[in-house]
Amino acid sequence: MNTNRDLIAGVSPYEEIIGFSRAVRVGDRILVSGTGPVWPDGSVPADAAAQARRCFQLVEAALAQAGAGLADVVRTRMYLTSGAHADAVGKVHRDLFAGTRPAATMVIVSGLLDERWVVEVEAEAIRGDCET
């Protein structure tokens, strides 16, 4: 089994502070870290749907660096600070994944790293044609 790890960097300042990669590819698996809804200037969208879209844009960018795309996603995890955001976040998820329908989890948490965030997303993808 190949244990080579390809580390994919993102733009989060927390990667350096906490010591993690935006994503890691091991063989045909790509694991994308918890991804918050931050724009390059540090701003955060106001509503849950916009935050979810931004999270998934960042996930998609990390997957692209690993040679994959949203169609390769087999699992998502969505962390919400309130159940009131579930419909908005769920609609964004459905719009992006209706064709592939990955396994998904939506969890209500008491808070996220940045108090402006109401959603954070993780994803796992598999690329059968990646080198192993």
N, CA, C and O atoms as a Tinker XYZ file with bonds, in Angstrom:
   528  protein
     1  N      0.838000   -1.183000    0.000000    73     2
     2  CA     0.000000    0.000000    0.000000    64     1     3
     3  C      0.881000    1.243000    0.000000    63     2     4     5
     4  O      1.857000    1.322000    0.745000    81     3
     5  N      0.536000    2.192000   -0.823000    73     3     6
     6  CA     1.283000    3.442000   -0.906000    64     5     7
     7  C      0.926000    4.329000    0.279000    63     6     8     9
     8  O     -0.247000    4.587000    0.546000    81     7
     9  N      1.947000    4.788000    0.980000    73     7    10
    10  CA     1.694000    5.701000    2.083000    64     9    11
    11  C      2.203000    7.099000    1.777000    63    10    12    13
    12  O      2.312000    7.932000    2.678000    81    11
    13  N      2.521000    7.369000    0.491000    73    11    14
    14  CA     2.919000    8.716000    0.115000    64    13    15
    15  C      1.773000    9.667000    0.384000    63    14    16    17
    16  O      0.617000    9.382000    0.069000    81    15
    17  N      2.111000   10.791000    0.966000    73    15    18
    18  CA     1.109000   11.802000    1.303000    64    17    19
    19  C      1.413000   13.058000    0.509000    63    18    20    21
    20  O      2.505000   13.617000    0.612000    81    19
    21  N      0.459000   13.496000   -0.273000    73    19    22
    22  CA     0.564000   14.777000   -0.961000    64    21    23
    23  C     -0.201000   15.786000   -0.136000    63    22    24    25
    24  O     -1.407000   15.645000    0.071000    81    23
    25  N      0.494000   16.799000    0.331000    73    23    26
    26  CA    -0.124000   17.833000    1.149000    64    25    27
    27  C     -0.527000   18.996000    0.259000    63    26    28    29
    28  O      0.285000   19.512000   -0.510000    81    27
    29  N     -1.787000   19.406000    0.367000    73    27    30
    30  CA    -2.329000   20.492000   -0.440000    64    29    31
    31  C     -2.541000   21.692000    0.470000    63    30    32    33
    32  O     -3.274000   21.620000    1.457000    81    31
    33  N     -1.893000   22.787000    0.125000    73    31    34
    34  CA    -2.022000   24.009000    0.916000    64    33    35
    35  C     -3.207000   24.818000    0.419000    63    34    36    37
    36  O     -3.565000   24.775000   -0.758000    81    35
    37  N     -3.801000   25.551000    1.335000    73    35    38
    38  CA    -4.868000   26.472000    0.990000    64    37    39
    39  C     -4.450000   27.887000    1.336000    63    38    40    41
    40  O     -3.262000   28.208000    1.356000    81    39
    41  N     -5.424000   28.721000    1.605000    73    39    42
    42  CA    -5.142000   30.119000    1.888000    64    41    43
    43  C     -5.457000   30.500000    3.334000    63    42    44    45
    44  O     -5.331000   31.667000    3.705000    81    43
    45  N     -5.859000   29.547000    4.138000    73    43    46
    46  CA    -6.238000   29.851000    5.513000    64    45    47
    47  C     -5.014000   30.165000    6.370000    63    46    48    49
    48  O     -4.037000   29.416000    6.337000    81    47
    49  N     -5.044000   31.249000    7.131000    73    47    50
    50  CA    -3.934000   31.524000    8.049000    64    49    51
    51  C     -3.850000   30.475000    9.165000    63    50    52    53
    52  O     -2.802000   30.315000    9.791000    81    51
    53  N     -4.943000   29.770000    9.407000    73    51    54
    54  CA    -4.957000   28.755000   10.466000    64    53    55
    55  C     -4.107000   27.537000   10.115000    63    54    56    57
    56  O     -3.689000   26.801000   11.009000    81    55
    57  N     -3.842000   27.312000    8.818000    73    55    58
    58  CA    -3.021000   26.162000    8.427000    64    57    59
    59  C     -1.650000   26.239000    9.086000    63    58    60    61
    60  O     -1.162000   25.244000    9.621000    81    59
    61  N     -1.033000   27.401000    9.051000    73    59    62
    62  CA     0.280000   27.604000    9.674000    64    61    63
    63  C      0.163000   27.613000   11.196000    63    62    64    65
    64  O      0.968000   26.991000   11.888000    81    63
    65  N     -0.835000   28.315000   11.712000    73    63    66
    66  CA    -0.989000   28.470000   13.165000    64    65    67
    67  C     -1.263000   27.133000   13.843000    63    66    68    69
    68  O     -0.668000   26.825000   14.876000    81    67
    69  N     -2.165000   26.335000   13.262000    73    67    70
    70  CA    -2.582000   25.076000   13.877000    64    69    71
    71  C     -1.711000   23.910000   13.410000    63    70    72    73
    72  O     -1.536000   22.933000   14.137000    81    71
    73  N     -1.164000   24.015000   12.191000    73    71    74
    74  CA    -0.316000   22.957000   11.657000    64    73    75
    75  C     -1.084000   21.886000   10.927000    63    74    76    77
    76  O     -0.992000   20.708000   11.271000    81    75
    77  N     -1.849000   22.283000    9.913000    73    75    78
    78  CA    -2.591000   21.308000    9.116000    64    77    79
    79  C     -2.543000   21.696000    7.651000    63    78    80    81
    80  O     -2.135000   22.805000    7.306000    81    79
    81  N     -2.957000   20.785000    6.798000    73    79    82
    82  CA    -3.058000   21.024000    5.361000    64    81    83
    83  C     -4.520000   21.208000    4.995000    63    82    84    85
    84  O     -5.397000   20.632000    5.640000    81    83
    85  N     -4.791000   21.998000    3.975000    73    83    86
    86  CA    -6.165000   22.152000    3.480000    64    85    87
    87  C     -6.707000   20.795000    3.078000    63    86    88    89
    88  O     -7.866000   20.470000    3.335000    81    87
    89  N     -5.841000   19.997000    2.436000    73    87    90
    90  CA    -6.240000   18.644000    2.036000    64    89    91
    91  C     -5.001000   17.758000    2.017000    63    90    92    93
    92  O     -3.869000   18.237000    1.937000    81    91
    93  N     -5.245000   16.462000    2.094000    73    91    94
    94  CA    -4.189000   15.467000    2.010000    64    93    95
    95  C     -4.660000   14.395000    1.037000    63    94    96    97
    96  O     -5.780000   13.894000    1.130000    81    95
    97  N     -3.770000   14.053000    0.092000    73    95    98
    98  CA    -4.088000   12.943000   -0.810000    64    97    99
    99  C     -3.156000   11.794000   -0.477000    63    98   100   101
   100  O     -1.935000   11.945000   -0.461000    81    99
   101  N     -3.760000   10.635000   -0.209000    73    99   102
   102  CA    -3.029000    9.399000    0.028000    64   101   103
   103  C     -3.613000    8.378000   -0.928000    63   102   104   105
   104  O     -4.767000    7.972000   -0.785000    81   103
   105  N     -2.810000    7.959000   -1.910000    73   103   106
   106  CA    -3.321000    7.039000   -2.915000    64   105   107
   107  C     -4.495000    7.665000   -3.651000    63   106   108   109
   108  O     -4.377000    8.759000   -4.203000    81   107
   109  N     -5.619000    6.975000   -3.658000    73   107   110
   110  CA    -6.785000    7.483000   -4.382000    64   109   111
   111  C     -7.726000    8.298000   -3.494000    63   110   112   113
   112  O     -8.758000    8.771000   -3.969000    81   111
   113  N     -7.388000    8.469000   -2.216000    73   111   114
   114  CA    -8.240000    9.213000   -1.270000    64   113   115
   115  C     -7.757000   10.645000   -1.106000    63   114   116   117
   116  O     -6.558000   10.905000   -1.002000    81   115
   117  N     -8.696000   11.553000   -1.086000    73   115   118
   118  CA    -8.406000   12.958000   -0.841000    64   117   119
   119  C     -9.300000   13.405000    0.308000    63   118   120   121
   120  O    -10.526000   13.329000    0.229000    81   119
   121  N     -8.660000   13.873000    1.377000    73   119   122
   122  CA    -9.375000   14.299000    2.571000    64   121   123
   123  C     -9.212000   15.810000    2.697000    63   122   124   125
   124  O     -8.094000   16.318000    2.793000    81   123
   125  N    -10.333000   16.521000    2.696000    73   123   126
   126  CA   -10.301000   17.976000    2.797000    64   125   127
   127  C    -10.666000   18.371000    4.224000    63   126   128   129
   128  O    -11.698000   17.961000    4.754000    81   127
   129  N     -9.804000   19.172000    4.830000    73   127   130
   130  CA    -9.993000   19.626000    6.212000    64   129   131
   131  C    -11.239000   20.480000    6.356000    63   130   132   133
   132  O    -11.824000   20.946000    5.378000    81   131
   133  N    -11.625000   20.669000    7.615000    73   131   134
   134  CA   -12.709000   21.601000    7.907000    64   133   135
   135  C    -12.421000   22.939000    7.246000    63   134   136   137
   136  O    -11.336000   23.502000    7.397000    81   135
   137  N    -13.399000   23.435000    6.517000    73   135   138
   138  CA   -13.214000   24.616000    5.675000    64   137   139
   139  C    -14.241000   25.668000    6.051000    63   138   140   141
   140  O    -15.447000   25.457000    5.921000    81   139
   141  N    -13.748000   26.796000    6.515000    73   139   142
   142  CA   -14.613000   27.908000    6.896000    64   141   143
   143  C    -14.858000   28.851000    5.723000    63   142   144   145
   144  O    -14.142000   28.797000    4.723000    81   143
   145  N    -15.863000   29.711000    5.840000    73   143   146
   146  CA   -16.334000   30.554000    4.733000    64   145   147
   147  C    -15.634000   31.912000    4.637000    63   146   148   149
   148  O    -16.285000   32.954000    4.717000    81   147
   149  N    -14.321000   31.900000    4.469000    73   147   150
   150  CA   -13.563000   33.150000    4.498000    64   149   151
   151  C    -13.105000   33.547000    3.096000    63   150   152   153
   152  O    -12.635000   32.713000    2.322000    81   151
   153  N    -13.250000   34.820000    2.789000    73   151   154
   154  CA   -12.727000   35.387000    1.540000    64   153   155
   155  C    -11.284000   35.808000    1.766000    63   154   156   157
   156  O    -10.874000   35.975000    2.914000    81   155
   157  N    -10.497000   35.985000    0.699000    73   155   158
   158  CA    -9.080000   36.351000    0.864000    64   157   159
   159  C     -8.840000   37.608000    1.703000    63   158   160   161
   160  O     -7.797000   37.728000    2.346000    81   159
   161  N     -9.783000   38.536000    1.704000    73   159   162
   162  CA    -9.613000   39.757000    2.505000    64   161   163
   163  C    -10.015000   39.565000    3.966000    63   162   164   165
   164  O     -9.992000   40.518000    4.744000    81   163
   165  N    -10.384000   38.339000    4.343000    73   163   166
   166  CA   -10.762000   38.042000    5.714000    64   165   167
   167  C    -12.240000   38.211000    6.006000    63   166   168   169
   168  O    -12.696000   37.896000    7.106000    81   167
   169  N    -12.989000   38.700000    5.039000    73   167   170
   170  CA   -14.427000   38.883000    5.263000    64   169   171
   171  C    -15.148000   37.541000    5.204000    63   170   172   173
   172  O    -14.640000   36.554000    4.671000    81   171
   173  N    -16.352000   37.546000    5.774000    73   171   174
   174  CA   -17.180000   36.348000    5.846000    64   173   175
   175  C    -18.577000   36.729000    5.365000    63   174   176   177
   176  O    -19.126000   37.731000    5.824000    81   175
   177  N    -19.168000   35.953000    4.447000    73   175   178
   178  CA   -20.537000   36.260000    4.014000    64   177   179
   179  C    -21.498000   36.265000    5.206000    63   178   180   181
   180  O    -21.269000   35.589000    6.208000    81   179
   181  N    -22.558000   37.029000    5.078000    73   179   182
   182  CA   -23.493000   37.192000    6.198000    64   181   183
   183  C    -24.433000   36.003000    6.390000    63   182   184   185
   184  O    -24.684000   35.600000    7.525000    81   183
   185  N    -24.956000   35.435000    5.304000    73   183   186
   186  CA   -25.992000   34.404000    5.477000    64   185   187
   187  C    -25.436000   32.996000    5.289000    63   186   188   189
   188  O    -24.378000   32.797000    4.693000    81   187
   189  N    -26.170000   32.039000    5.809000    73   187   190
   190  CA   -25.726000   30.646000    5.831000    64   189   191
   191  C    -25.519000   30.069000    4.431000    63   190   192   193
   192  O    -24.547000   29.347000    4.208000    81   191
   193  N    -26.401000   30.366000    3.496000    73   191   194
   194  CA   -26.253000   29.834000    2.137000    64   193   195
   195  C    -24.980000   30.363000    1.493000    63   194   196   197
   196  O    -24.239000   29.602000    0.872000    81   195
   197  N    -24.720000   31.652000    1.633000    73   195   198
   198  CA   -23.506000   32.236000    1.064000    64   197   199
   199  C    -22.262000   31.647000    1.729000    63   198   200   201
   200  O    -21.251000   31.409000    1.068000    81   199
   201  N    -22.341000   31.415000    3.032000    73   199   202
   202  CA   -21.217000   30.791000    3.723000    64   201   203
   203  C    -20.989000   29.372000    3.209000    63   202   204   205
   204  O    -19.848000   28.972000    2.981000    81   203
   205  N    -22.055000   28.617000    3.027000    73   203   206
   206  CA   -21.917000   27.250000    2.523000    64   205   207
   207  C    -21.311000   27.250000    1.123000    63   206   208   209
   208  O    -20.421000   26.452000    0.827000    81   207
   209  N    -21.798000   28.151000    0.257000    73   207   210
   210  CA   -21.232000   28.230000   -1.102000    64   209   211
   211  C    -19.738000   28.531000   -1.040000    63   210   212   213
   212  O    -18.953000   27.923000   -1.767000    81   211
   213  N    -19.336000   29.471000   -0.171000    73   211   214
   214  CA   -17.913000   29.804000   -0.056000    64   213   215
   215  C    -17.112000   28.608000    0.450000    63   214   216   217
   216  O    -16.032000   28.326000   -0.071000    81   215
   217  N    -17.614000   27.911000    1.442000    73   215   218
   218  CA   -16.927000   26.714000    1.941000    64   217   219
   219  C    -16.707000   25.719000    0.804000    63   218   220   221
   220  O    -15.601000   25.211000    0.624000    81   219
   221  N    -17.755000   25.445000    0.042000    73   219   222
   222  CA   -17.637000   24.460000   -1.031000    64   221   223
   223  C    -16.756000   24.959000   -2.168000    63   222   224   225
   224  O    -16.129000   24.142000   -2.843000    81   223
   225  N    -16.681000   26.273000   -2.408000    73   223   226
   226  CA   -15.726000   26.805000   -3.390000    64   225   227
   227  C    -14.299000   26.481000   -2.960000    63   226   228   229
   228  O    -13.474000   26.074000   -3.778000    81   227
   229  N    -14.014000   26.662000   -1.685000    73   227   230
   230  CA   -12.679000   26.366000   -1.172000    64   229   231
   231  C    -12.385000   24.869000   -1.194000    63   230   232   233
   232  O    -11.262000   24.459000   -1.491000    81   231
   233  N    -13.381000   24.058000   -0.883000    73   231   234
   234  CA   -13.234000   22.602000   -0.987000    64   233   235
   235  C    -12.927000   22.226000   -2.429000    63   234   236   237
   236  O    -12.018000   21.439000   -2.694000    81   235
   237  N    -13.691000   22.793000   -3.361000    73   235   238
   238  CA   -13.488000   22.489000   -4.784000    64   237   239
   239  C    -12.085000   22.883000   -5.242000    63   238   240   241
   240  O    -11.464000   22.148000   -6.011000    81   239
   241  N    -11.578000   24.020000   -4.788000    73   239   242
   242  CA   -10.233000   24.451000   -5.148000    64   241   243
   243  C     -9.182000   23.479000   -4.619000    63   242   244   245
   244  O     -8.220000   23.166000   -5.321000    81   243
   245  N     -9.358000   23.001000   -3.388000    73   243   246
   246  CA    -8.422000   22.030000   -2.825000    64   245   247
   247  C     -8.469000   20.722000   -3.600000    63   246   248   249
   248  O     -7.430000   20.126000   -3.887000    81   247
   249  N     -9.673000   20.277000   -3.936000    73   247   250
   250  CA    -9.809000   19.052000   -4.724000    64   249   251
   251  C     -9.122000   19.198000   -6.081000    63   250   252   253
   252  O     -8.456000   18.271000   -6.541000    81   251
   253  N     -9.279000   20.344000   -6.713000    73   251   254
   254  CA    -8.658000   20.579000   -8.017000    64   253   255
   255  C     -7.132000   20.470000   -7.918000    63   254   256   257
   256  O     -6.487000   19.911000   -8.805000    81   255
   257  N     -6.565000   21.001000   -6.843000    73   255   258
   258  CA    -5.114000   20.892000   -6.650000    64   257   259
   259  C     -4.679000   19.443000   -6.499000    63   258   260   261
   260  O     -3.534000   19.099000   -6.797000    81   259
   261  N     -5.588000   18.594000   -6.039000    73   259   262
   262  CA    -5.294000   17.169000   -5.848000    64   261   263
   263  C     -5.701000   16.341000   -7.059000    63   262   264   265
   264  O     -5.607000   15.114000   -7.031000    81   263
   265  N     -6.152000   17.002000   -8.124000    73   263   266
   266  CA    -6.533000   16.288000   -9.337000    64   265   267
   267  C     -7.927000   15.707000   -9.304000    63   266   268   269
   268  O     -8.207000   14.725000   -9.992000    81   267
   269  N     -8.808000   16.298000   -8.515000    73   267   270
   270  CA   -10.178000   15.788000   -8.383000    64   269   271
   271  C    -11.165000   16.948000   -8.497000    63   270   272   273
   272  O    -10.777000   18.101000   -8.687000    81   271
   273  N    -12.424000   16.621000   -8.378000    73   271   274
   274  CA   -13.474000   17.631000   -8.433000    64   273   275
   275  C    -14.633000   17.233000   -7.545000    63   274   276   277
   276  O    -14.601000   16.190000   -6.893000    81   275
   277  N    -15.649000   18.062000   -7.523000    73   275   278
   278  CA   -16.816000   17.776000   -6.681000    64   277   279
   279  C    -17.475000   16.450000   -7.042000    63   278   280   281
   280  O    -18.050000   15.795000   -6.174000    81   279
   281  N    -17.403000   16.048000   -8.296000    73   279   282
   282  CA   -18.007000   14.775000   -8.714000    64   281   283
   283  C    -17.322000   13.571000   -8.074000    63   282   284   285
   284  O    -17.888000   12.479000   -8.053000    81   283
   285  N    -16.105000   13.759000   -7.551000    73   283   286
   286  CA   -15.365000   12.676000   -6.910000    64   285   287
   287  C    -15.637000   12.575000   -5.408000    63   286   288   289
   288  O    -15.140000   11.661000   -4.750000    81   287
   289  N    -16.415000   13.498000   -4.869000    73   287   290
   290  CA   -16.700000   13.519000   -3.434000    64   289   291
   291  C    -17.620000   12.360000   -3.073000    63   290   292   293
   292  O    -18.649000   12.141000   -3.712000    81   291
   293  N    -17.228000   11.619000   -2.031000    73   291   294
   294  CA   -18.028000   10.488000   -1.560000    64   293   295
   295  C    -18.602000   10.723000   -0.164000    63   294   296   297
   296  O    -19.493000    9.992000    0.269000    81   295
   297  N    -18.095000   11.748000    0.551000    73   295   298
   298  CA   -18.612000   12.070000    1.879000    64   297   299
   299  C    -18.418000   13.547000    2.147000    63   298   300   301
   300  O    -17.386000   14.134000    1.824000    81   299
   301  N    -19.458000   14.137000    2.757000    73   299   302
   302  CA   -19.360000   15.507000    3.248000    64   301   303
   303  C    -19.796000   15.537000    4.702000    63   302   304   305
   304  O    -20.604000   14.723000    5.149000    81   303
   305  N    -19.237000   16.498000    5.426000    73   303   306
   306  CA   -19.668000   16.775000    6.794000    64   305   307
   307  C    -19.881000   18.273000    6.896000    63   306   308   309
   308  O    -19.006000   19.062000    6.540000    81   307
   309  N    -21.043000   18.656000    7.382000    73   307   310
   310  CA   -21.385000   20.062000    7.525000    64   309   311
   311  C    -21.657000   20.333000    8.989000    63   310   312   313
   312  O    -22.509000   19.691000    9.602000    81   311
   313  N    -20.933000   21.284000    9.544000    73   311   314
   314  CA   -21.091000   21.670000   10.938000    64   313   315
   315  C    -21.815000   23.016000   10.960000    63   314   316   317
   316  O    -21.351000   23.985000   10.360000    81   315
   317  N    -22.949000   23.071000   11.650000    73   315   318
   318  CA   -23.765000   24.279000   11.712000    64   317   319
   319  C    -23.875000   24.741000   13.156000    63   318   320   321
   320  O    -23.892000   23.926000   14.079000    81   319
   321  N    -23.949000   26.049000   13.347000    73   319   322
   322  CA   -24.097000   26.570000   14.705000    64   321   323
   323  C    -25.551000   26.638000   15.144000    63   322   324   325
   324  O    -25.840000   26.927000   16.306000    81   323
   325  N    -26.471000   26.372000   14.215000    73   323   326
   326  CA   -27.895000   26.376000   14.556000    64   325   327
   327  C    -28.653000   25.534000   13.536000    63   326   328   329
   328  O    -28.337000   25.540000   12.347000    81   327
   329  N    -29.646000   24.820000   14.015000    73   327   330
   330  CA   -30.517000   24.070000   13.120000    64   329   331
   331  C    -31.282000   24.978000   12.171000    63   330   332   333
   332  O    -31.766000   24.526000   11.133000    81   331
   333  N    -31.394000   26.243000   12.514000    73   331   334
   334  CA   -32.086000   27.207000   11.647000    64   333   335
   335  C    -31.379000   27.369000   10.302000    63   334   336   337
   336  O    -31.982000   27.855000    9.345000    81   335
   337  N    -30.112000   26.970000   10.216000    73   335   338
   338  CA   -29.357000   27.105000    8.965000    64   337   339
   339  C    -29.427000   25.849000    8.091000    63   338   340   341
   340  O    -28.918000   25.849000    6.971000    81   339
   341  N    -30.043000   24.796000    8.587000    73   339   342
   342  CA   -30.015000   23.501000    7.897000    64   341   343
   343  C    -30.636000   23.564000    6.509000    63   342   344   345
   344  O    -30.067000   23.013000    5.566000    81   343
   345  N    -31.768000   24.207000    6.355000    73   343   346
   346  CA   -32.414000   24.253000    5.035000    64   345   347
   347  C    -31.552000   24.983000    4.016000    63   346   348   349
   348  O    -31.397000   24.516000    2.888000    81   347
   349  N    -30.991000   26.127000    4.405000    73   347   350
   350  CA   -30.171000   26.916000    3.474000    64   349   351
   351  C    -28.908000   26.156000    3.075000    63   350   352   353
   352  O    -28.556000   26.101000    1.897000    81   351
   353  N    -28.241000   25.581000    4.047000    73   351   354
   354  CA   -27.017000   24.834000    3.762000    64   353   355
   355  C    -27.345000   23.564000    2.975000    63   354   356   357
   356  O    -26.635000   23.211000    2.033000    81   355
   357  N    -28.407000   22.890000    3.360000    73   355   358
   358  CA   -28.829000   21.687000    2.641000    64   357   359
   359  C    -29.151000   21.959000    1.186000    63   358   360   361
   360  O    -28.841000   21.136000    0.325000    81   359
   361  N    -29.767000   23.098000    0.891000    73   359   362
   362  CA   -30.080000   23.444000   -0.502000    64   361   363
   363  C    -28.804000   23.651000   -1.310000    63   362   364   365
   364  O    -28.718000   23.200000   -2.452000    81   363
   365  N    -27.824000   24.320000   -0.738000    73   363   366
   366  CA   -26.540000   24.500000   -1.433000    64   365   367
   367  C    -25.915000   23.137000   -1.696000    63   366   368   369
   368  O    -25.438000   22.875000   -2.800000    81   367
   369  N    -25.913000   22.268000   -0.689000    73   367   370
   370  CA   -25.360000   20.914000   -0.847000    64   369   371
   371  C    -26.093000   20.179000   -1.965000    63   370   372   373
   372  O    -25.461000   19.581000   -2.836000    81   371
   373  N    -27.418000   20.221000   -1.943000    73   371   374
   374  CA   -28.210000   19.545000   -2.979000    64   373   375
   375  C    -27.877000   20.092000   -4.362000    63   374   376   377
   376  O    -27.718000   19.320000   -5.307000    81   375
   377  N    -27.770000   21.412000   -4.492000    73   375   378
   378  CA   -27.464000   22.012000   -5.795000    64   377   379
   379  C    -26.120000   21.530000   -6.336000    63   378   380   381
   380  O    -25.968000   21.332000   -7.542000    81   379
   381  N    -25.157000   21.342000   -5.453000    73   379   382
   382  CA   -23.815000   20.923000   -5.882000    64   381   383
   383  C    -23.690000   19.416000   -6.098000    63   382   384   385
   384  O    -22.913000   18.973000   -6.943000    81   383
   385  N    -24.448000   18.633000   -5.339000    73   383   386
   386  CA   -24.219000   17.188000   -5.320000    64   385   387
   387  C    -25.429000   16.346000   -5.725000    63   386   388   389
   388  O    -25.427000   15.135000   -5.500000    81   387
   389  N    -26.449000   16.945000   -6.308000    73   387   390
   390  CA   -27.650000   16.182000   -6.677000    64   389   391
   391  C    -27.321000   15.009000   -7.596000    63   390   392   393
   392  O    -27.963000   13.961000   -7.522000    81   391
   393  N    -26.330000   15.183000   -8.453000    73   391   394
   394  CA   -25.979000   14.129000   -9.398000    64   393   395
   395  C    -25.149000   13.008000   -8.807000    63   394   396   397
   396  O    -25.186000   11.886000   -9.312000    81   395
   397  N    -24.394000   13.287000   -7.735000    73   395   398
   398  CA   -23.506000   12.272000   -7.166000    64   397   399
   399  C    -23.948000   11.776000   -5.803000    63   398   400   401
   400  O    -23.593000   10.664000   -5.412000    81   399
   401  N    -24.703000   12.563000   -5.082000    73   399   402
   402  CA   -25.287000   12.207000   -3.791000    64   401   403
   403  C    -24.319000   11.489000   -2.851000    63   402   404   405
   404  O    -24.504000   10.309000   -2.552000    81   403
   405  N    -23.284000   12.199000   -2.382000    73   403   406
   406  CA   -22.343000   11.568000   -1.452000    64   405   407
   407  C    -23.000000   11.284000   -0.107000    63   406   408   409
   408  O    -24.049000   11.843000    0.215000    81   407
   409  N    -22.377000   10.418000    0.665000    73   407   410
   410  CA   -22.791000   10.251000    2.061000    64   409   411
   411  C    -22.583000   11.607000    2.728000    63   410   412   413
   412  O    -21.585000   12.280000    2.470000    81   411
   413  N    -23.515000   12.007000    3.580000    73   411   414
   414  CA   -23.427000   13.340000    4.172000    64   413   415
   415  C    -23.865000   13.320000    5.626000    63   414   416   417
   416  O    -24.737000   12.549000    6.026000    81   415
   417  N    -23.238000   14.186000    6.400000    73   415   418
   418  CA   -23.595000   14.369000    7.798000    64   417   419
   419  C    -23.741000   15.856000    8.043000    63   418   420   421
   420  O    -22.928000   16.653000    7.575000    81   419
   421  N    -24.783000   16.232000    8.780000    73   419   422
   422  CA   -24.982000   17.614000    9.195000    64   421   423
   423  C    -25.115000   17.589000   10.713000    63   422   424   425
   424  O    -25.997000   16.927000   11.261000    81   423
   425  N    -24.223000   18.322000   11.387000    73   423   426
   426  CA   -24.152000   18.300000   12.840000    64   425   427
   427  C    -24.311000   19.715000   13.378000    63   426   428   429
   428  O    -23.739000   20.659000   12.832000    81   427
   429  N    -25.081000   19.860000   14.438000    73   427   430
   430  CA   -25.217000   21.143000   15.109000    64   429   431
   431  C    -24.154000   21.197000   16.209000    63   430   432   433
   432  O    -24.059000   20.296000   17.042000    81   431
   433  N    -23.361000   22.267000   16.197000    73   431   434
   434  CA   -22.293000   22.443000   17.179000    64   433   435
   435  C    -22.528000   23.748000   17.951000    63   434   436   437
   436  O    -23.274000   24.619000   17.505000    81   435
   437  N    -21.892000   23.864000   19.091000    73   435   438
   438  CA   -22.103000   25.068000   19.911000    64   437   439
   439  C    -21.345000   26.278000   19.377000    63   438   440   441
   440  O    -21.680000   27.412000   19.719000    81   439
   441  N    -20.339000   26.059000   18.554000    73   439   442
   442  CA   -19.597000   27.171000   17.979000    64   441   443
   443  C    -18.508000   26.669000   17.058000    63   442   444   445
   444  O    -18.145000   25.493000   17.082000    81   443
   445  N    -17.987000   27.585000   16.239000    73   443   446
   446  CA   -16.895000   27.278000   15.328000    64   445   447
   447  C    -15.732000   28.210000   15.649000    63   446   448   449
   448  O    -15.872000   29.111000   16.476000    81   447
   449  N    -14.596000   28.005000   15.007000    73   447   450
   450  CA   -13.374000   28.735000   15.334000    64   449   451
   451  C    -13.543000   30.252000   15.275000    63   450   452   453
   452  O    -13.022000   30.970000   16.129000    81   451
   453  N    -14.260000   30.733000   14.283000    73   451   454
   454  CA   -14.514000   32.172000   14.131000    64   453   455
   455  C    -15.993000   32.401000   14.436000    63   454   456   457
   456  O    -16.852000   31.755000   13.834000    81   455
   457  N    -16.295000   33.287000   15.336000    73   455   458
   458  CA   -17.692000   33.494000   15.753000    64   457   459
   459  C    -18.592000   33.985000   14.621000    63   458   460   461
   460  O    -19.815000   33.921000   14.750000    81   459
   461  N    -18.028000   34.470000   13.522000    73   459   462
   462  CA   -18.848000   34.895000   12.375000    64   461   463
   463  C    -19.331000   33.711000   11.548000    63   462   464   465
   464  O    -20.303000   33.827000   10.802000    81   463
   465  N    -18.653000   32.571000   11.679000    73   463   466
   466  CA   -18.999000   31.401000   10.895000    64   465   467
   467  C    -20.250000   30.738000   11.466000    63   466   468   469
   468  O    -20.363000   30.542000   12.676000    81   467
   469  N    -21.188000   30.394000   10.581000    73   467   470
   470  CA   -22.333000   29.582000   10.983000    64   469   471
   471  C    -22.279000   28.201000   10.338000    63   470   472   473
   472  O    -23.102000   27.337000   10.640000    81   471
   473  N    -21.302000   27.994000    9.444000    73   471   474
   474  CA   -21.126000   26.702000    8.785000    64   473   475
   475  C    -19.641000   26.467000    8.520000    63   474   476   477
   476  O    -18.887000   27.393000    8.223000    81   475
   477  N    -19.248000   25.202000    8.637000    73   475   478
   478  CA   -17.918000   24.739000    8.253000    64   477   479
   479  C    -18.123000   23.387000    7.581000    63   478   480   481
   480  O    -19.021000   22.635000    7.960000    81   479
   481  N    -17.293000   23.074000    6.581000    73   479   482
   482  CA   -17.505000   21.885000    5.757000    64   481   483
   483  C    -16.226000   21.067000    5.659000    63   482   484   485
   484  O    -15.132000   21.624000    5.570000    81   483
   485  N    -16.361000   19.752000    5.676000    73   483   486
   486  CA   -15.286000   18.804000    5.360000    64   485   487
   487  C    -15.746000   17.960000    4.183000    63   486   488   489
   488  O    -16.947000   17.826000    3.945000    81   487
   489  N    -14.803000   17.392000    3.450000    73   487   490
   490  CA   -15.167000   16.505000    2.343000    64   489   491
   491  C    -14.106000   15.422000    2.169000    63   490   492   493
   492  O    -12.937000   15.603000    2.508000    81   491
   493  N    -14.548000   14.307000    1.637000    73   491   494
   494  CA   -13.655000   13.216000    1.265000    64   493   495
   495  C    -13.979000   12.824000   -0.158000    63   494   496   497
   496  O    -15.147000   12.721000   -0.536000    81   495
   497  N    -12.942000   12.606000   -0.946000    73   495   498
   498  CA   -13.125000   12.221000   -2.345000    64   497   499
   499  C    -12.249000   11.015000   -2.654000    63   498   500   501
   500  O    -11.264000   10.747000   -1.968000    81   499
   501  N    -12.627000   10.304000   -3.691000    73   499   502
   502  CA   -11.842000    9.167000   -4.178000    64   501   503
   503  C    -11.659000    9.338000   -5.679000    63   502   504   505
   504  O    -12.614000    9.555000   -6.425000    81   503
   505  N    -10.404000    9.232000   -6.097000    73   503   506
   506  CA   -10.069000    9.273000   -7.524000    64   505   507
   507  C     -9.473000    7.931000   -7.878000    63   506   508   509
   508  O     -8.345000    7.628000   -7.487000    81   507
   509  N    -10.209000    7.131000   -8.607000    73   507   510
   510  CA    -9.746000    5.801000   -8.972000    64   509   511
   511  C     -8.558000    5.797000   -9.907000    63   510   512   513
   512  O     -7.851000    4.794000  -10.000000    81   511
   513  N     -8.320000    6.910000  -10.610000    73   511   514
   514  CA    -7.221000    6.951000  -11.559000    64   513   515
   515  C     -5.974000    7.616000  -11.005000    63   514   516   517
   516  O     -5.018000    7.838000  -11.749000    81   515
   517  N     -5.958000    7.945000   -9.700000    73   515   518
   518  CA    -4.759000    8.521000   -9.086000    64   517   519
   519  C     -3.702000    7.427000   -8.950000    63   518   520   521
   520  O     -4.029000    6.248000   -8.814000    81   519
   521  N     -2.441000    7.828000   -8.987000    73   519   522
   522  CA    -1.370000    6.867000   -8.788000    64   521   523
   523  C     -1.407000    6.341000   -7.363000    63   522   524   525
   524  O     -1.647000    7.094000   -6.419000    81   523
   525  N     -1.171000    5.059000   -7.214000    73   523   526
   526  CA    -1.122000    4.455000   -5.881000    64   525   527
   527  C      0.208000    3.820000   -5.618000    63   526   528
   528  O      0.424000    3.263000   -4.542000    81   527
